[in-house]
Amino acid sequence: MSPEKKKSGLISHGIAAQNRKARFDYKINETIEAGLALVGPEVKSLRAGRATLTEAWAGERDGEMWLFNAYIPEWQAGSFVSRFEPRRPRKLLLHRKQVETLTGAITREGSTLVPLDIHFNDRGRAKVLLGVAEGKKQHDKRAAIAARDWQRDKARLMRNKGRE
């Protein structure tokens, strides 16, 4: 691409939407990548980086895994025929063995499936990174905040020590 050409601002690969609060609210035990069944305008909206995952969760329905409550807004340039519901359940594309493993983890262990991010792989396919997670208690969250503040202060002290 020549330097004169301007980029369109669309995401061809990389993170399209991220659930940053998930790692704070949950202890992530395991992650798994799943495909995402989307319609055309949803992909365009994702490429524009307009989706949110803050209230989204994944679960099992009729022997398949689904992503619930993920917000992918309508693509404004789309035709009237291609409208879709922004918070509709979206099917996750997993192997049968993965579905059975995740269903067992949800039911037996009391874990939950939290979407950590939606990204585009090198081939341009939309993928969801799911975390098998357990909820954190309030005191665990406070300890995480204290540890993060200490790391920040330590870095500041080390940075200032070189100036003296």
VODOGU-763327 format. One record per residue: y, z, x of N, C-alpha, C, O in turn. Coordinates in steps of 0.2 Angstrom, whole numbers, padded with zeros to 4 digits, always signed. Layout:
BEGIN
YZXYZXYZXYZX...
//
This chain:
BEGIN
-0006+0000+0004+0000+0000+0000+0006+0000+0004+0007+0004+0009+0011-0004+0003+0017-0005+0007+0021+0001+0005+0021+0003+0000+0026+0003+0010+0030+0008+0009+0035+0007+0003+0038+0011+0000+0037+0000+0002+0042-0002-0003+0039+0000-0010+0043+0001-0015+0032-0001-0011+0030+0000-0018+0030+0008-0020+0028+0012-0016+0032+0009-0026+0032+0016-0028+0025+0018-0032+0022+0014-0035+0023+0024-0031+0017+0026-0034+0018+0027-0041+0024+0029-0043+0013+0026-0045+0013+0027-0052+0013+0034-0055+0015+0035-0060+0011+0039-0051+0011+0046-0053+0004+0048-0056+0004+0054-0058+0000+0043-0057-0007+0045-0060-0012+0047-0054-0011+0045-0049-0016+0051-0056-0021+0054-0052-0027+0050-0052-0031+0049-0057-0029+0047-0046-0035+0043-0046-0041+0047-0043-0046+0045-0045-0040+0051-0039-0045+0056-0037-0041+0063-0035-0036+0063-0033-0045+0068-0036-0042+0075-0035-0042+0079-0041-0044+0077-0046-0039+0085-0041-0038+0089-0047-0033+0087-0052-0027+0086-0050-0036+0086-0058-0031+0084-0064-0029+0090-0067-0023+0090-0070-0033+0095-0068-0031+0102-0072-0035+0107-0068-0041+0107-0066-0032+0113-0068-0035+0119-0065-0034+0125-0069-0028+0126-0072-0039+0129-0069-0039+0136-0073-0038+0141-0067-0043+0144-0065-0032+0142-0065-0030+0147-0060-0032+0154-0062-0033+0158-0057-0031+0156-0068-0032+0163-0070-0039+0165-0070-0041+0171-0071-0044+0160-0070-0051+0161-0071-0053+0165-0065-0057+0170-0066-0051+0164-0059-0054+0168-0053-0051+0175-0053-0054+0179-0050-0045+0176-0057-0043+0183-0057-0046+0187-0063-0048+0193-0062-0048+0184-0068-0051+0187-0074-0058+0188-0073-0061+0192-0076-0061+0183-0069-0069+0183-0069-0071+0184-0062-0068+0181-0057-0077+0186-0061-0080+0186-0054-0085+0180-0055-0090+0180-0059-0084+0175-0051-0088+0169-0051-0094+0170-0047-0093+0171-0041-0100+0170-0050-0106+0170-0046-0109+0164-0043-0112+0164-0038-0108+0158-0047-0111+0152-0045-0106+0147-0048-0104+0147-0054-0106+0141-0045-0102+0135-0048-0107+0129-0048-0112+0128-0045-0105+0125-0053-0109+0119-0054-0105+0114-0057-0100+0115-0061-0106+0108-0055-0102+0102-0057-0105+0098-0062-0111+0096-0062-0101+0096-0067-0104+0093-0073-0100+0087-0075-0093+0087-0074-0103+0082-0077-0099+0076-0080-0096+0078-0086-0097+0083-0090-0091+0074-0088-0087+0075-0095-0087+0068-0099-0084+0063-0096-0089+0069-0105-0089+0063-0109-0082+0062-0113-0081+0067-0117-0078+0057-0111-0072+0057-0113-0071+0050-0117-0074+0045-0115-0066+0049-0121-0064+0043-0123-0058+0040-0119-0055+0044-0115-0056+0034-0119-0051+0030-0115-0045+0034-0114-0042+0035-0109-0041+0035-0120-0035+0038-0119-0035+0045-0116-0030+0048-0113-0041+0049-0117-0041+0056-0114-0041+0055-0106-0038+0059-0103-0044+0050-0104-0044+0049-0097-0037+0047-0094-0035+0050-0089-0034+0043-0098-0027+0042-0096-0023+0048-0096-0018+0049-0091-0023+0052-0101-0020+0058-0101-0021+0063-0095-0017+0066-0093-0028+0063-0094-0030+0067-0088-0027+0065-0081-0025+0068-0077-0027+0058-0081-0024+0055-0075-0017+0056-0074-0014+0057-0068-0013+0058-0079-0006+0059-0079-0005+0067-0078+0000+0069-0077-0011+0071-0078-0011+0078-0076-0008+0082-0081-0005+0087-0080-0009+0081-0087-0006+0084-0093-0011+0089-0096-0009+0092-0101-0017+0090-0094-0022+0094-0097-0021+0102-0095-0019+0103-0090-0024+0106-0100-0024+0113-0098-0031+0116-0100-0034+0114-0105-0033+0121-0096-0039+0124-0096-0039+0132-0097-0044+0135-0097-0033+0134-0099-0032+0142-0099-0036+0145-0104-0039+0151-0103-0037+0142-0110-0041+0145-0115-0048+0142-0116-0051+0143-0121-0050+0138-0111-0056+0134-0112-0062+0138-0110-0062+0142-0106-0068+0136-0113-0074+0139-0111-0080+0134-0113-0079+0129-0117-0086+0135-0110-0091+0131-0111-0097+0135-0114-0098+0141-0113-0101+0131-0118-0106+0134-0121-0112+0129-0123-0111+0123-0123-0117+0132-0126-0123+0128-0128-0122+0127-0136-0121+0132-0140-0124+0121-0138-0124+0119-0145-0129+0114-0146-0129+0108-0143-0135+0115-0150-0140+0110-0151-0143+0108-0145-0145+0102-0144-0144+0112-0140-0148+0111-0134-0144+0107-0129-0147+0104-0124-0137+0106-0130-0133+0103-0125-0127+0107-0124-0126+0112-0127-0124+0106-0118-0118+0110-0116-0112+0106-0118-0111+0100-0117-0107+0110-0120-0101+0107-0123-0095+0111-0120-0096+0117-0118-0089+0108-0119-0083+0111-0117-0079+0112-0123-0077+0107-0126-0077+0118-0124-0073+0120-0130-0066+0122-0128-0065+0125-0123-0061+0120-0133-0055+0122-0133-0051+0120-0126-0045+0123-0125-0053+0115-0123-0049+0112-0118-0044+0107-0121-0045+0103-0125-0037+0108-0118-0032+0104-0121-0031+0098-0117-0028+0099-0112-0032+0092-0120-0030+0086-0117-0026+0082-0122-0028+0080-0127-0019+0082-0121-0015+0079-0126-0016+0072-0127-0019+0069-0123-0013+0070-0133-0014+0062-0134-0010+0058-0129-0004+0060-0127-0012+0053-0128-0009+0048-0123-0004+0044-0128-0006+0041-0132+0003+0045-0126+0008+0043-0130+0008+0035-0131+0010+0032-0136+0006+0032-0126+0006+0024-0126+0000+0021-0129+0000+0015-0130-0004+0025-0131-0010+0023-0135-0009+0020-0141-0004+0021-0145-0013+0016-0144-0013+0013-0150-0014+0018-0156-0017+0023-0154-0013+0016-0162-0014+0021-0168-0021+0022-0169-0023+0027-0171-0025+0017-0167-0033+0018-0168-0036+0022-0163-0041+0026-0165-0033+0023-0157-0036+0027-0152-0034+0034-0152-0035+0038-0147-0031+0037-0157-0029+0044-0158-0036+0048-0158-0041+0046-0160-0035+0054-0155-0040+0059-0155-0037+0066-0155-0031+0067-0155-0042+0071-0157-0040+0078-0157-0039+0081-0150-0044+0081-0147-0034+0084-0149-0033+0087-0142-0037+0092-0140-0039+0093-0134-0040+0096-0145-0044+0102-0143-0051+0101-0145-0055+0106-0147-0053+0095-0146-0060+0094-0149-0065+0096-0144-0064+0096-0138-0071+0098-0146-0077+0099-0141-0079+0093-0137-0079+0087-0140-0080+0093-0131-0082+0088-0127-0088+0089-0123-0089+0095-0121-0093+0084-0124-0099+0085-0121-0099+0085-0113-0096+0081-0110-0103+0090-0111-0104+0090-0103-0110+0087-0102-0116+0087-0105-0110+0083-0096-0116+0079-0094-0120+0082-0089-0117+0082-0083-0125+0085-0090-0129+0089-0086-0137+0087-0086-0139+0084-0091-0141+0088-0081-0148+0087-0082-0151+0092-0086-0148+0098-0087-0157+0091-0089-0160+0095-0094-0161+0102-0090-0160+0107-0093-0164+0102-0084-0165+0108-0080-0159+0112-0079-0159+0118-0080-0153+0109-0078-0147+0113-0077-0145+0116-0084-0142+0121-0084-0146+0112-0089-0144+0115-0096-0148+0121-0097-0146+0126-0100-0155+0121-0096-0159+0127-0097-0157+0132-0092-0157+0138-0095-0156+0131-0086-0154+0137-0082-0147+0140-0084-0147+0146-0084-0142+0136-0086-0136+0139-0088-0137+0142-0095-0134+0148-0096-0141+0140-0099-0142+0143-0106-0145+0150-0105-0144+0155-0108-0150+0150-0100-0153+0156-0098-0148+0161-0095-0149+0167-0097-0144+0159-0091-0139+0164-0088-0134+0166-0093-0132+0172-0093-0133+0162-0098-0128+0165-0103-0131+0170-0108-0128+0175-0109-0137+0169-0110-0141+0173-0115-0144+0179-0111-0142+0185-0114-0147+0179-0106-0150+0185-0103-0145+0189-0099-0145+0195-0100-0141+0186-0095-0137+0190-0090-0131+0192-0093-0127+0196-0090-0129+0189-0099-0122+0191-0102-0117+0188-0098-0111+0190-0099-0118+0183-0095-0113+0179-0091-0109+0174-0096-0111+0173-0102-0104+0171-0094-0101+0166-0097-0099+0160-0093-0099+0161-0087-0098+0154-0096-0097+0148-0092-0089+0147-0093-0087+0146-0098-0086+0147-0087-0079+0146-0087-0077+0140-0083-0079+0139-0078-0073+0135-0086-0071+0129-0082-0066+0131-0077-0061+0134-0079-0067+0129-0071-0062+0131-0066-0057+0125-0065-0052+0127-0064-0060+0119-0065-0055+0114-0064-0058+0107-0067-0064+0107-0068-0054+0102-0069-0056+0096-0070-0053+0091-0065-0047+0091-0063-0058+0087-0061-0056+0083-0056-0059+0076-0056-0064+0075-0060-0056+0072-0053-0059+0065-0052-0063+0065-0045-0060+0066-0040-0069+0062-0045-0072+0062-0039-0070+0055-0035-0066+0052-0038-0074+0054-0030-0072+0048-0026-0073+0041-0030-0070+0036-0028-0077+0041-0035-0079+0035-0039-0074+0035-0045-0074+0030-0048-0070+0040-0046-0065+0040-0051-0068+0043-0058-0065+0041-0063-0073+0046-0057-0076+0049-0063-0073+0056-0064-0072+0060-0060-0072+0058-0071-0070+0065-0072-0076+0069-0072-0081+0068-0075-0075+0075-0068-0080+0080-0068-0077+0087-0069-0071+0088-0068-0081+0092-0071-0078+0098-0073-0082+0103-0068-0088+0103-0068-0079+0107-0065-0082+0112-0061-0082+0119-0065-0077+0122-0067-0089+0120-0067-0090+0126-0071-0092+0132-0067-0095+0131-0062-0090+0138-0068-0092+0144-0065-0096+0149-0069-0094+0150-0075-0102+0151-0067-0106+0156-0071-0102+0162-0069-0103+0165-0063-0099+0166-0073-0095+0171-0072-0096+0177-0076-0099+0177-0081-0094+0183-0073-0094+0190-0077-0087+0192-0077-0083+0191-0072-0085+0195-0082-0079+0198-0083-0077+0203-0079-0081+0208-0077-0071+0204-0076-0069+0209-0072-0066+0215-0076-0063+0213-0081-0067+0221-0074-0064+0227-0077-0056+0227-0074-0054+0224-0070-0053+0231-0078-0045+0232-0076-0044+0234-0069-0040+0232-0066-0049+0239-0067-0048+0242-0060-0049+0237-0055-0047+0237-0049-0054+0232-0056-0056+0227-0051-0050+0222-0051-0048+0220-0045-0046+0221-0056-0041+0217-0056-0035+0220-0052-0032+0216-0048-0034+0226-0053-0029+0230-0049-0031+0230-0041-0026+0229-0037-0037+0231-0040-0039+0231-0033-0038+0224-0030-0036+0223-0024-0039+0218-0034-0038+0212-0031-0030+0211-0030-0028+0207-0025-0026+0213-0034-0019+0213-0033-0017+0216-0027-0013+0214-0023-0019+0223-0026-0018+0227-0020-0020+0223-0014-0016+0223-0009-0026+0220-0014-0028+0217-0008-0024+0211-0006-0023+0209+0000-0022+0207-0011-0018+0201-0010-0011+0203-0008-0008+0200-0003-0008+0208-0010-0002+0211-0008-0002+0213-0001+0002+0212+0003-0008+0216+0001-0008+0219+0008-0009+0213+0013-0006+0213+0018-0013+0208+0011-0013+0202+0015-0007+0198+0016-0005+0196+0022-0003+0198+0011+0004+0195+0011+0009+0199+0016+0012+0196+0020+0008+0206+0015+0012+0210+0020+0010+0210+0027+0014+0210+0031+0004+0209+0028+0001+0209+0035+0003+0202+0038+0005+0202+0044+0003+0197+0034+0005+0191+0037+0013+0191+0039+0015+0188+0044+0017+0194+0034+0024+0195+0036+0025+0199+0042+0029+0197+0046+0021+0204+0043+0022+0208+0049+0020+0205+0055+0024+0205+0060+0015+0201+0055+0013+0197+0061+0018+0192+0062+0019+0190+0068+0021+0189+0057+0026+0183+0058+0032+0186+0061+0035+0183+0066+0034+0192+0059+0040+0195+0061+0039+0198+0068+0044+0199+0072+0033+0200+0070+0032+0203+0076+0033+0198+0082+0036+0200+0087+0032+0192+0081+0033+0187+0086+0041+0186+0087+0042+0183+0093+0045+0188+0083+0052+0187+0084+0056+0192+0088+0061+0191+0090+0052+0198+0088+0056+0204+0092+0056+0203+0099+0058+0207+0103
//
